[in-house]
Amino acid sequence: MSREDVLSRLKTDMQTACEIELATIPIYLFIYYSLKRSEDVTNGLQQTSESLFINNVAANIMSVAVEEMLHMSLSANIYYAMFGESPALYHHAPRI
């Protein structure tokens, strides 16, 4: 492969990486906001084990969503550093 072929393939792959990371973020956020979390109890009442479990699950899901945002940011920054332009994200999400 020539240098131009390698750079073209790398540009395509980095664009795909940004699109994949962008596509996963809404899924995790949808799940997070679908969970019925309990608010912190300030009146000295104990939370039930179920509410503690759901709050922990929600925290873990949000941490994954934040990691996906970081992955997308890193992919976009590498793309920009290598090719001098921002990756195309508008109308570029993977189709189901």
Residue pairs with C-beta under 8 A, 6 or more apart in sequence:
1 9
10 82
11 79
11 82
11 83
14 75
14 78
14 79
14 82
14 83
14 87
15 79
15 87
15 88
15 92
17 75
18 72
18 75
18 76
18 79
18 87
18 89
19 87
19 89
19 92
19 93
19 94
20 94
21 68
21 69
21 71
21 72
21 75
22 72
22 89
22 92
22 93
23 93
23 94
24 68
25 65
25 68
25 69
25 72
28 61
28 62
28 64
28 65
28 68
29 65
31 61
32 58
32 61
32 62
32 65
35 54
35 57
35 58
35 61
36 54
37 51
37 54
37 55
37 58
38 47
38 51
38 54
38 55
41 47
47 55
75 87
76 86
76 87
76 89
79 85
79 86
79 87
80 86
80 87
